[in-house]
Amino acid sequence: MAWIYLTIAGLLEIVWAFSMKQSEGFTRPAASAVTIAAMIASFALLSLSMKSLPLGTAYTIWTGIGAVGAFVVGIAILGEQASATRIVAALLIVAGLVLMKLSSPA
């Protein structure tokens, strides 16, 4: 169950990062509310996952899902640059996430 909590927490990190961008510095109330709600839910689920997962594994996976997910959303939705170097960097993050999962005892 910890891995499910952690995955959802990571996905919520993508949601709050995107909605924070949309909030335009917390000047748009709806996007700001989504940001805050997603942050709270993400942190709560991360905390639940840490009951049984090691700190380093849980935090690395959580931030990795958020980083790669925000990168993909930035390209797909916001029209950000998709250079070869940025794509290789994202792939290296994904490789690190896979290795963290494989090395986790839980």
N, CA and C atoms as a LAMMPS dump frame, in Angstrom:
ITEM: TIMESTEP
0
ITEM: NUMBER OF ATOMS
318
ITEM: BOX BOUNDS ff ff ff
-5.0000000000000000e+02 5.0000000000000000e+02
-5.0000000000000000e+02 5.0000000000000000e+02
-5.0000000000000000e+02 5.0000000000000000e+02
ITEM: ATOMS id mol type element x y z
1 1 1 N 0.819 -1.196 0
2 1 2 C 0 0 0
3 1 3 C 0.862 1.259 0
4 2 1 N 2.043 1.178 0.605
5 2 2 C 2.938 2.343 0.678
6 2 3 C 3.326 2.827 -0.71
7 3 1 N 3.548 1.897 -1.63
8 3 2 C 3.935 2.288 -2.986
9 3 3 C 2.779 2.973 -3.715
10 4 1 N 1.569 2.557 -3.434
11 4 2 C 0.402 3.214 -4.029
12 4 3 C 0.281 4.631 -3.492
13 5 1 N 0.407 4.782 -2.168
14 5 2 C 0.378 6.121 -1.573
15 5 3 C 1.457 7.004 -2.178
16 6 1 N 2.644 6.448 -2.315
17 6 2 C 3.768 7.221 -2.84
18 6 3 C 3.548 7.626 -4.291
19 7 1 N 3.015 6.734 -5.09
20 7 2 C 2.737 7.053 -6.492
21 7 3 C 1.702 8.169 -6.606
22 8 1 N 0.636 8.058 -5.831
23 8 2 C -0.393 9.109 -5.864
24 8 3 C 0.171 10.428 -5.357
25 9 1 N 0.998 10.369 -4.32
26 9 2 C 1.64 11.587 -3.803
27 9 3 C 2.487 12.245 -4.881
28 10 1 N 3.23 11.44 -5.644
29 10 2 C 4.044 11.974 -6.733
30 10 3 C 3.198 12.596 -7.826
31 11 1 N 2.089 11.953 -8.159
32 11 2 C 1.185 12.509 -9.173
33 11 3 C 0.573 13.827 -8.694
34 12 1 N 0.255 13.888 -7.411
35 12 2 C -0.27 15.144 -6.858
36 12 3 C 0.791 16.24 -6.852
37 13 1 N 2.043 15.843 -6.757
38 13 2 C 3.11 16.844 -6.854
39 13 3 C 3.105 17.489 -8.242
40 14 1 N 2.846 16.706 -9.263
41 14 2 C 2.734 17.254 -10.619
42 14 3 C 1.557 18.228 -10.683
43 15 1 N 0.434 17.836 -10.085
44 15 2 C -0.758 18.688 -10.084
45 15 3 C -0.457 20.022 -9.42
46 16 1 N 0.177 19.977 -8.234
47 16 2 C 0.415 21.251 -7.554
48 16 3 C 1.461 22.099 -8.259
49 17 1 N 2.429 21.485 -8.881
50 17 2 C 3.419 22.277 -9.622
51 17 3 C 2.757 22.982 -10.803
52 18 1 N 1.928 22.253 -11.536
53 18 2 C 1.237 22.841 -12.673
54 18 3 C 0.27 23.937 -12.222
55 19 1 N -0.516 23.644 -11.187
56 19 2 C -1.487 24.652 -10.739
57 19 3 C -0.799 25.863 -10.123
58 20 1 N 0.382 25.662 -9.546
59 20 2 C 1.13 26.814 -9.035
60 20 3 C 1.549 27.717 -10.194
61 21 1 N 1.987 27.121 -11.275
62 21 2 C 2.326 27.898 -12.469
63 21 3 C 1.099 28.666 -12.955
64 22 1 N -0.047 27.984 -12.956
65 22 2 C -1.285 28.604 -13.414
66 22 3 C -1.801 29.682 -12.456
67 23 1 N -1.356 29.625 -11.198
68 23 2 C -1.832 30.602 -10.211
69 23 3 C -1.227 31.989 -10.401
70 24 1 N -0.195 32.054 -11.24
71 24 2 C 0.484 33.336 -11.521
72 24 3 C 0.875 34.046 -10.231
73 25 1 N 1.676 33.335 -9.43
74 25 2 C 2.162 33.918 -8.179
75 25 3 C 1.076 34.017 -7.117
76 26 1 N 0.178 33.067 -7.103
77 26 2 C -0.946 33.017 -6.165
78 26 3 C -1.869 34.227 -6.297
79 27 1 N -1.998 34.729 -7.511
80 27 2 C -2.921 35.84 -7.761
81 27 3 C -4.248 35.365 -8.337
82 28 1 N -4.329 34.098 -8.704
83 28 2 C -5.577 33.522 -9.226
84 28 3 C -6.12 32.546 -8.177
85 29 1 N -7.231 32.893 -7.537
86 29 2 C -7.731 32.115 -6.4
87 29 3 C -7.997 30.632 -6.683
88 30 1 N -8.622 30.303 -7.792
89 30 2 C -8.951 28.9 -8.065
90 30 3 C -7.688 28.054 -8.212
91 31 1 N -6.758 28.517 -9.012
92 31 2 C -5.502 27.781 -9.201
93 31 3 C -4.712 27.726 -7.893
94 32 1 N -4.767 28.787 -7.115
95 32 2 C -4.08 28.811 -5.819
96 32 3 C -4.673 27.777 -4.868
97 33 1 N -6.005 27.67 -4.865
98 33 2 C -6.678 26.692 -4.003
99 33 3 C -6.318 25.264 -4.409
100 34 1 N -6.286 25.002 -5.714
101 34 2 C -5.893 23.672 -6.193
102 34 3 C -4.46 23.373 -5.764
103 35 1 N -3.577 24.357 -5.884
104 35 2 C -2.182 24.181 -5.488
105 35 3 C -2.084 23.763 -4.028
106 36 1 N -2.738 24.507 -3.167
107 36 2 C -2.649 24.243 -1.728
108 36 3 C -3.272 22.892 -1.37
109 37 1 N -4.421 22.585 -1.941
110 37 2 C -5.08 21.298 -1.66
111 37 3 C -4.219 20.123 -2.14
112 38 1 N -3.659 20.24 -3.329
113 38 2 C -2.812 19.163 -3.867
114 38 3 C -1.534 19.015 -3.053
115 39 1 N -0.987 20.139 -2.586
116 39 2 C 0.219 20.073 -1.741
117 39 3 C -0.067 19.315 -0.45
118 40 1 N -1.16 19.678 0.21
119 40 2 C -1.505 19.026 1.476
120 40 3 C -1.732 17.527 1.262
121 41 1 N -2.486 17.176 0.239
122 41 2 C -2.751 15.762 -0.042
123 41 3 C -1.461 15.021 -0.395
124 42 1 N -0.604 15.65 -1.188
125 42 2 C 0.658 15.036 -1.577
126 42 3 C 1.537 14.77 -0.36
127 43 1 N 1.666 15.766 0.51
128 43 2 C 2.48 15.599 1.721
129 43 3 C 1.883 14.535 2.641
130 44 1 N 0.561 14.509 2.765
131 44 2 C -0.078 13.519 3.631
132 44 3 C 0.185 12.107 3.13
133 45 1 N 0.047 11.896 1.822
134 45 2 C 0.3 10.568 1.261
135 45 3 C 1.777 10.191 1.328
136 46 1 N 2.65 11.157 1.126
137 46 2 C 4.087 10.894 1.285
138 46 3 C 4.362 10.445 2.716
139 47 1 N 3.761 11.132 3.673
140 47 2 C 3.946 10.774 5.075
141 47 3 C 3.468 9.354 5.361
142 48 1 N 2.323 8.988 4.811
143 48 2 C 1.816 7.627 4.998
144 48 3 C 2.76 6.593 4.391
145 49 1 N 3.304 6.901 3.238
146 49 2 C 4.211 5.946 2.594
147 49 3 C 5.487 5.76 3.405
148 50 1 N 5.892 6.812 4.116
149 50 2 C 7.131 6.741 4.892
150 50 3 C 6.994 5.907 6.167
151 51 1 N 5.786 5.472 6.48
152 51 2 C 5.621 4.585 7.625
153 51 3 C 6.343 3.261 7.397
154 52 1 N 6.428 2.845 6.129
155 52 2 C 7.077 1.563 5.856
156 52 3 C 8.216 1.638 4.84
157 53 1 N 8.323 2.742 4.112
158 53 2 C 9.419 2.876 3.144
159 53 3 C 10.556 3.692 3.756
160 54 1 N 11.782 3.404 3.357
161 54 2 C 12.905 4.216 3.841
162 54 3 C 12.78 5.667 3.372
163 55 1 N 13.223 6.583 4.196
164 55 2 C 13.172 8.007 3.885
165 55 3 C 13.777 8.315 2.526
166 56 1 N 15.002 7.864 2.305
167 56 2 C 15.701 8.18 1.056
168 56 3 C 14.96 7.671 -0.162
169 57 1 N 14.423 6.472 -0.074
170 57 2 C 13.677 5.902 -1.197
171 57 3 C 12.392 6.672 -1.446
172 58 1 N 11.612 6.881 -0.393
173 58 2 C 10.321 7.561 -0.551
174 58 3 C 10.506 8.978 -1.084
175 59 1 N 11.42 9.714 -0.5
176 59 2 C 11.593 11.102 -0.918
177 59 3 C 12.132 11.197 -2.343
178 60 1 N 13.064 10.333 -2.688
179 60 2 C 13.632 10.341 -4.042
180 60 3 C 12.57 9.984 -5.079
181 61 1 N 11.783 8.968 -4.818
182 61 2 C 10.735 8.568 -5.758
183 61 3 C 9.703 9.692 -5.899
184 62 1 N 9.294 10.28 -4.775
185 62 2 C 8.299 11.354 -4.777
186 62 3 C 8.772 12.545 -5.599
187 63 1 N 9.987 13.001 -5.328
188 63 2 C 10.492 14.151 -6.078
189 63 3 C 10.752 13.792 -7.539
190 64 1 N 11.176 12.562 -7.788
191 64 2 C 11.429 12.139 -9.163
192 64 3 C 10.165 12.104 -10.007
193 65 1 N 9.093 11.536 -9.432
194 65 2 C 7.817 11.528 -10.154
195 65 3 C 7.39 12.954 -10.445
196 66 1 N 7.509 13.811 -9.448
197 66 2 C 7.128 15.21 -9.627
198 66 3 C 7.973 15.924 -10.657
199 67 1 N 9.275 15.7 -10.613
200 67 2 C 10.183 16.384 -11.545
201 67 3 C 9.948 15.941 -12.984
202 68 1 N 9.911 14.64 -13.202
203 68 2 C 9.714 14.138 -14.567
204 68 3 C 8.3 14.463 -15.049
205 69 1 N 7.327 14.321 -14.17
206 69 2 C 5.953 14.644 -14.545
207 69 3 C 5.778 16.11 -14.895
208 70 1 N 6.367 16.993 -14.098
209 70 2 C 6.287 18.428 -14.39
210 70 3 C 7.004 18.745 -15.697
211 71 1 N 8.092 18.055 -15.962
212 71 2 C 8.824 18.222 -17.215
213 71 3 C 7.93 17.852 -18.406
214 72 1 N 7.255 16.713 -18.305
215 72 2 C 6.376 16.256 -19.381
216 72 3 C 5.193 17.211 -19.556
217 73 1 N 4.584 17.631 -18.456
218 73 2 C 3.46 18.574 -18.521
219 73 3 C 3.917 19.897 -19.136
220 74 1 N 5.106 20.336 -18.759
221 74 2 C 5.639 21.575 -19.324
222 74 3 C 5.764 21.508 -20.835
223 75 1 N 6.224 20.394 -21.327
224 75 2 C 6.367 20.226 -22.775
225 75 3 C 4.999 20.038 -23.442
226 76 1 N 4.206 19.115 -22.893
227 76 2 C 2.939 18.738 -23.534
228 76 3 C 1.863 19.825 -23.453
229 77 1 N 1.806 20.527 -22.345
230 77 2 C 0.712 21.477 -22.141
231 77 3 C 1.167 22.931 -22.256
232 78 1 N 2.344 23.223 -21.744
233 78 2 C 2.805 24.618 -21.712
234 78 3 C 3.707 24.988 -22.882
235 79 1 N 4.033 24.023 -23.726
236 79 2 C 4.851 24.313 -24.906
237 79 3 C 6.304 24.615 -24.609
238 80 1 N 6.817 24.063 -23.504
239 80 2 C 8.223 24.292 -23.163
240 80 3 C 9.136 23.49 -24.091
241 81 1 N 10.386 23.886 -24.138
242 81 2 C 11.373 23.277 -25.021
243 81 3 C 11.608 21.805 -24.674
244 82 1 N 11.725 20.974 -25.705
245 82 2 C 12.009 19.546 -25.536
246 82 3 C 13.329 19.209 -26.215
247 83 1 N 14.409 19.759 -25.716
248 83 2 C 15.716 19.505 -26.325
249 83 3 C 16.201 18.099 -25.976
250 84 1 N 17.128 17.614 -26.762
251 84 2 C 17.687 16.285 -26.534
252 84 3 C 18.332 16.199 -25.154
253 85 1 N 19.021 17.232 -24.744
254 85 2 C 19.686 17.231 -23.438
255 85 3 C 18.67 17.132 -22.305
256 86 1 N 17.574 17.869 -22.402
257 86 2 C 16.545 17.815 -21.36
258 86 3 C 15.882 16.443 -21.325
259 87 1 N 15.665 15.844 -22.472
260 87 2 C 15.042 14.521 -22.523
261 87 3 C 15.975 13.468 -21.926
262 88 1 N 17.254 13.538 -22.248
263 88 2 C 18.224 12.606 -21.659
264 88 3 C 18.271 12.784 -20.141
265 89 1 N 18.241 14.014 -19.665
266 89 2 C 18.247 14.269 -18.228
267 89 3 C 17.027 13.637 -17.567
268 90 1 N 15.849 13.778 -18.179
269 90 2 C 14.628 13.172 -17.629
270 90 3 C 14.741 11.649 -17.629
271 91 1 N 15.305 11.08 -18.68
272 91 2 C 15.482 9.626 -18.735
273 91 3 C 16.439 9.139 -17.643
274 92 1 N 17.447 9.924 -17.355
275 92 2 C 18.371 9.561 -16.279
276 92 3 C 17.666 9.591 -14.922
277 93 1 N 16.768 10.546 -14.737
278 93 2 C 15.98 10.585 -13.497
279 93 3 C 15.118 9.333 -13.393
280 94 1 N 14.463 8.965 -14.485
281 94 2 C 13.621 7.759 -14.488
282 94 3 C 14.473 6.527 -14.183
283 95 1 N 15.657 6.438 -14.762
284 95 2 C 16.548 5.306 -14.479
285 95 3 C 16.895 5.264 -12.991
286 96 1 N 17.146 6.413 -12.407
287 96 2 C 17.424 6.476 -10.976
288 96 3 C 16.24 6.025 -10.143
289 97 1 N 15.036 6.391 -10.563
290 97 2 C 13.834 5.969 -9.838
291 97 3 C 13.67 4.454 -9.883
292 98 1 N 13.913 3.884 -11.053
293 98 2 C 13.806 2.423 -11.193
294 98 3 C 14.824 1.734 -10.281
295 99 1 N 16.042 2.246 -10.262
296 99 2 C 17.064 1.651 -9.403
297 99 3 C 16.716 1.791 -7.923
298 100 1 N 16.147 2.924 -7.532
299 100 2 C 15.727 3.089 -6.137
300 100 3 C 14.649 2.073 -5.782
301 101 1 N 13.686 1.877 -6.672
302 101 2 C 12.613 0.903 -6.418
303 101 3 C 13.194 -0.498 -6.318
304 102 1 N 14.086 -0.851 -7.229
305 102 2 C 14.673 -2.193 -7.214
306 102 3 C 15.523 -2.441 -5.979
307 103 1 N 16.122 -1.389 -5.444
308 103 2 C 16.993 -1.559 -4.285
309 103 3 C 16.261 -1.437 -2.954
310 104 1 N 14.975 -1.146 -2.999
311 104 2 C 14.199 -0.951 -1.771
312 104 3 C 13.798 -2.297 -1.177
313 105 1 N 13.989 -2.448 0.129
314 105 2 C 13.6 -3.694 0.77
315 105 3 C 12.091 -3.867 0.914
316 106 1 N 11.349 -2.77 0.86
317 106 2 C 9.883 -2.852 1.074
318 106 3 C 9.138 -3.168 -0.191
